[in-house]
Amino acid sequence: MVVNNVNLETVCGITSKLPENTLPEFAFAGKSNVGKSSLINALMYRKAYARTSSQPGKTQTINFYNIDEKLYFVDLPGYGYAKVSQTTKEKWGRMIERYLKKSAQLKLVFLLVDIRHEPSANDVQMYDWIVYQGFKPVIVATKLDKINRSQVAKQVKLIRETLALPKDGILIPFSAETKAGRDEIWEQMEKLMPVPEEDVQKAEDTQRDE
């Protein structure tokens, strides 16, 4: 996938009205500091467009990135950050729930977990919640470069079992350092993108010629 233009188009706070977009949306959820911004930057082929931070709980808004006027990446607030008050956590939770329920263009949710650790209770709760909202989340196991290759299969099995992923559930190990997994993540999005009209026309012309 070639990405030419990226634009942080909309930033929604707790009381903001959600945008009525007409392009497909792909959302990214995960606990604080799991590497959401690093993943989004890698998918945009940018080094630092989405702000990364060593300070957990930094993303407190829903950020809509317009990618080439073809789709949106939607960065959801991180969850599970202990130093944020319970009231704030509940407000973030309601904001995410409102988005998952009301977005007419949301095609897929990517749930990020850290491949080095067993998914936390918050991760399991978020996975179950996304499923409850009617989506089949794709799991992205981040920080792949932080473990030995020999550990990958064991950690993938642990994550699948802890989240109780169905057999056909998709899990993609990913590294922001090496970009391993980036193409596979793009493939999941491209499956759900509308086929450009010119491609439809080409297919119809080919069929006629045959």
C-alpha positions as CSV (number, residue, x, y, z in Angstrom):
1,M,0.0,0.0,0.0
2,V,1.3,3.4,-1.0
3,V,0.3,6.3,1.3
4,N,0.7,9.8,-0.1
5,N,-1.3,12.1,2.0
6,V,-2.1,11.9,5.7
7,N,-4.3,14.4,7.6
8,L,-5.3,14.5,11.2
9,E,-8.8,15.7,10.3
10,T,-10.9,15.4,13.4
11,V,-10.2,15.3,17.1
12,C,-13.1,14.3,19.3
13,G,-13.2,15.0,23.0
14,I,-15.6,13.6,25.6
15,T,-18.4,16.0,24.6
16,S,-17.6,16.3,20.9
17,K,-20.0,15.3,18.2
18,L,-18.7,12.4,16.1
19,P,-18.0,13.2,12.5
20,E,-20.3,11.9,9.8
21,N,-17.7,10.5,7.6
22,T,-18.4,8.8,4.2
23,L,-15.1,6.8,4.0
24,P,-14.4,3.5,5.6
25,E,-13.1,3.7,9.2
26,F,-10.6,1.3,10.9
27,A,-10.2,1.7,14.6
28,F,-7.3,0.9,16.9
29,A,-7.8,0.1,20.5
30,G,-5.4,-1.0,23.2
31,K,-4.2,-0.3,26.7
32,S,-2.0,2.7,27.4
33,N,1.6,2.4,26.1
34,V,0.9,-0.7,24.0
35,G,2.2,1.0,20.9
36,K,-0.9,2.3,19.1
37,S,0.8,5.5,17.8
38,S,3.8,3.5,16.7
39,L,1.6,1.1,14.8
40,I,-0.4,3.9,13.2
41,N,2.8,5.7,12.1
42,A,4.1,2.5,10.6
43,L,0.8,2.0,8.6
44,M,1.0,5.5,7.4
45,Y,4.7,5.1,6.4
46,R,5.5,8.0,8.6
47,K,8.0,8.3,11.4
48,A,6.2,10.5,13.8
49,Y,2.9,11.8,12.5
50,A,0.8,10.2,15.3
51,R,2.4,11.4,18.5
52,T,4.1,8.7,20.5
53,S,4.7,9.1,24.2
54,S,6.5,7.3,27.0
55,Q,3.8,8.7,29.2
56,P,0.8,6.4,29.4
57,G,-2.7,7.8,29.1
58,K,-1.6,10.5,26.7
59,T,-4.3,9.9,24.1
60,Q,-7.4,11.3,25.6
61,T,-9.4,12.0,22.5
62,I,-10.6,10.0,19.4
63,N,-8.3,11.0,16.6
64,F,-9.4,10.6,12.9
65,Y,-6.6,10.4,10.4
66,N,-7.7,10.8,6.8
67,I,-5.5,8.5,4.6
68,D,-5.4,9.6,0.9
69,E,-9.1,10.5,0.9
70,K,-9.7,6.7,0.9
71,L,-10.1,5.7,4.5
72,Y,-9.7,6.8,8.1
73,F,-7.5,5.4,10.9
74,V,-9.3,6.0,14.2
75,D,-7.1,6.2,17.2
76,L,-9.1,5.4,20.4
77,P,-8.0,6.5,23.9
78,G,-5.8,3.9,25.7
79,Y,-7.4,2.1,28.6
80,G,-6.1,0.6,31.9
81,Y,-3.9,3.5,33.0
82,A,-3.8,3.4,36.8
83,K,-3.1,7.1,37.4
84,V,-6.2,8.3,35.7
85,S,-9.2,8.8,38.0
86,Q,-12.1,6.4,37.9
87,T,-14.4,9.2,36.7
88,T,-12.1,9.9,33.7
89,K,-11.8,6.2,32.9
90,E,-15.6,6.0,32.8
91,K,-15.8,9.0,30.5
92,W,-13.3,7.5,28.1
93,G,-15.2,4.2,28.2
94,R,-18.5,6.0,27.3
95,M,-16.7,7.9,24.6
96,I,-15.4,4.7,23.0
97,E,-18.7,2.9,23.4
98,R,-20.5,5.8,21.7
99,Y,-18.1,5.6,18.8
100,L,-18.4,1.8,18.4
101,K,-22.2,2.0,18.5
102,K,-22.8,5.0,16.3
103,S,-20.1,5.1,13.6
104,A,-21.8,4.1,10.3
105,Q,-18.5,3.7,8.6
106,L,-16.6,1.5,11.1
107,K,-15.4,-1.6,9.2
108,L,-13.0,-3.2,11.6
109,V,-11.4,-2.8,15.0
110,F,-7.8,-3.7,15.7
111,L,-7.2,-4.6,19.3
112,L,-3.5,-4.3,20.3
113,V,-1.9,-6.4,23.0
114,D,1.7,-6.7,24.1
115,I,3.1,-10.0,22.8
116,R,5.5,-10.2,25.8
117,H,2.7,-10.6,28.4
118,E,-0.5,-12.5,28.9
119,P,-3.5,-10.2,28.1
120,S,-4.7,-8.4,31.1
121,A,-8.2,-8.4,32.5
122,N,-8.7,-5.0,30.8
123,D,-7.6,-6.6,27.5
124,V,-10.1,-9.5,27.9
125,Q,-12.8,-7.1,28.8
126,M,-12.1,-4.9,25.8
127,Y,-12.1,-7.9,23.5
128,D,-15.4,-9.2,24.8
129,W,-16.9,-5.7,24.6
130,I,-15.9,-5.2,21.0
131,V,-17.4,-8.6,20.1
132,Y,-20.5,-7.6,22.0
133,Q,-20.8,-4.5,19.8
134,G,-21.0,-6.8,16.8
135,F,-17.4,-6.7,15.5
136,K,-14.8,-9.4,15.0
137,P,-11.6,-7.7,16.2
138,V,-8.2,-8.4,14.6
139,I,-5.6,-8.9,17.4
140,V,-2.3,-7.1,16.8
141,A,0.4,-8.5,19.1
142,T,2.9,-5.6,19.4
143,K,6.5,-5.4,20.4
144,L,7.5,-8.5,18.4
145,D,11.1,-7.4,18.3
146,K,11.3,-7.5,22.1
147,I,11.1,-11.3,22.3
148,N,13.2,-14.1,20.8
149,R,11.9,-15.8,17.7
150,S,11.7,-19.1,19.6
151,Q,9.1,-17.5,22.0
152,V,6.7,-16.2,19.4
153,A,4.6,-19.4,19.0
154,K,4.2,-19.8,22.7
155,Q,3.2,-16.2,23.3
156,V,0.7,-16.3,20.4
157,K,-0.9,-19.4,21.8
158,L,-1.1,-17.8,25.3
159,I,-2.8,-14.7,23.8
160,R,-5.3,-16.7,21.8
161,E,-6.2,-18.9,24.8
162,T,-6.5,-16.0,27.2
163,L,-8.8,-14.0,24.9
164,A,-10.6,-17.2,23.9
165,L,-10.2,-16.3,20.2
166,P,-12.2,-18.5,17.9
167,K,-10.3,-20.8,15.5
168,D,-10.8,-18.3,12.7
169,G,-9.8,-15.3,14.8
170,I,-7.0,-13.4,13.3
171,L,-3.9,-12.5,15.3
172,I,-1.0,-10.6,13.7
173,P,2.4,-10.3,15.5
174,F,3.8,-6.8,14.7
175,S,7.0,-4.9,15.3
176,A,7.2,-1.1,15.0
177,E,11.0,-1.5,14.6
178,T,11.2,-4.0,11.8
179,K,7.7,-3.4,10.4
180,A,7.0,-7.1,10.5
181,G,3.2,-7.6,10.2
182,R,2.5,-4.3,8.5
183,D,1.6,-5.8,5.2
184,E,-0.7,-8.3,6.8
185,I,-2.6,-5.6,8.7
186,W,-3.0,-3.6,5.5
187,E,-4.4,-6.7,3.8
188,Q,-7.1,-7.0,6.5
189,M,-8.2,-3.4,5.7
190,E,-8.0,-3.7,1.9
191,K,-10.4,-6.7,2.1
192,L,-13.0,-4.3,3.4
193,M,-12.4,-1.3,1.2
194,P,-14.7,-0.6,-1.7
195,V,-13.3,-1.5,-5.1
196,P,-12.5,1.7,-7.1
197,E,-14.8,2.3,-10.0
198,E,-12.0,2.2,-12.6
199,D,-11.1,-1.4,-11.3
200,V,-14.8,-2.4,-11.6
201,Q,-14.8,-1.1,-15.2
202,K,-11.6,-2.9,-16.0
203,A,-13.1,-6.2,-14.7
204,E,-16.2,-5.7,-16.7
205,D,-14.2,-4.9,-19.9
206,T,-12.1,-8.0,-19.4
207,Q,-15.2,-10.2,-19.0
208,R,-16.7,-8.7,-22.2
209,D,-13.4,-9.3,-24.1
210,E,-13.4,-13.0,-23.0
